[in-house]
Amino acid sequence: MATNRFPGTCKTCGQQVPAEAGELRKEQGSWVVYHAACLPPAGPGWHTGLLGSYDCETTGRDPLEARLVSASFVTSDGARHDFLVDPGIEIPPETTAVHGITTEYAREHGSAPAEALDQIAELLAAHLAAGRPLVVFNAPYDLTLLEVELERHALRSLADRVGRIAPVIDPLVIDKAVDRFRKGKRNLESQCAHYGVQIEGAHDAAVDAVAALEVAKALAERYPEIGQSSLADLHQRQEEWKEASERDFAAYRQRRGEEYVAEPGWPVRLRTPVPRQVEREAAPAVEPLPEAPGALF
């Protein structure tokens, strides 16, 4: 929930709520304030059921080229699956500076990529096949990288295993849609601060997965139209919001005289398949991701 920055009248009891002393909610398109004791009970919604959350740390910013270094899949009932991977290439110092994993450490303690990737895909596929929402902050990065890595190691894609990668909850996409004109960063740490979610040790896959899950729940509670939405409808709306956001950003860059190709696809980036017999290093160059407002590593 959000704290009210200004005084207002409690919707439940009609009494004055001092600034910073109540809770703010958006209901039917309007902001209302409550005393903490007057908050209506949360209605049923997808956020009150079992949620899963996935996050990964990698060797770089481009999901079409980066390799998996660590990953975590957690669920709202406390289950946790962690993976450390030897990516098979050097981990650049600039990415080690973000997530703290060195090439030497990954080689000594990490598992083979194919083994970890297959386990990750099976976990996510089982969760999605049960109709349960999967939270992924900045999904086109993490899920695109997963699909590319599975292809790189001649493993079945997540899409092949589950039919359709849905329902996905992407707090980055939802936040930008429901609070479009809020200034400031939109990365995971910034969203945690905005939505009152504690996060310590960001850029650890498990920490970030848990934080993203809590931000998703906070979004659903603050915006009932999100929390009460059906998963099928919310998934489709996120596809539309992401497409509109990319169009707007591309137009903004063009007005500044800068080239930018909109990133197509959500929750997985659309791309031209690369034949298995062709080495990925020989694939045509792809426009790299812009500086995205999320934890990419």
C-alpha positions, 0 to 999 in steps of 0.5 A: 500500500501507499502512504498518503502524502496529503491529508484527506477524508477516510472513505470508510469512517469519514474522519480526517486522515493526517498526511503520512498517516493513512493508506492510499488506494486507487479505486475505479480510477480515483485515489481514495484514502483510508485510516489503516484500521479502516481499510476494507478487506482485500478481495479475492484475486490472483495475488491471494493464491499460489504465485511463482517468481523467477529471476536470473543473473547473467553475463550481459545485457543482451538476452540474445547473447548473454549466458545464464550464471545464476537463477532462482524460482521461488513460490509464495508458499516458501519453496525455493530452487536456486541454480549456479551455472558455469556459463562456459565463457568469461563473466565480464568484470562489469557484470561481476560487479553487479551480481558478485559472481566471478568466472572462477567461482562459477567454474568451481561451483556451478553446474553444467548449463544444460543440466540447470536449464532443463531443470529450470524449464521443467519447474516453470513449465509445471507451474504454468501448466497448473494455471498459476501466475509466474512473476517475472520482473522485465520478463522479455529479458529473463524469459527470452534469455531462457529460451535462447539458452535452451535453444543453444543447448539443444533443449526443448523450449519453455514454449514447447513444454507448456504450449503458451508461456502464460499467465505471466505477471510483469511488475515493470509493465504493470507499474508503468501502465497504472502509474504512467506519469510518475517520475524517477526510476522504475527498476526493481529496487525503486519499485520496492521503495515505492511499494513498501517492499523490503529488499536487501542484497539486490542482484541476487537471483533469489532476493530479486525473485522474492522482491518481484513477487512482493511488488506484484502483490502490492500492485494488486492490492493498491490497484484493485482493477489489477488484483481483480482482473482475470489472469487471461485478461491481465496477461493480454493487457500486459502484451498491449501495454508493453507494445504501446510503451515501446511505441511511445519510447521509440517516438520519443527517441526519434523526436530527439533525433536518436535511432531506436528500434522498438523491442517486439514481443512480451513476455518473450521477445519476438525474434528470427529463429536461428537454425541449430546448425548455425553457430550463434556467434555467426548469427546476424547482429541484433539491436541490443536492449536499451538501458532498461529500468530493471535488474538485467543481470 
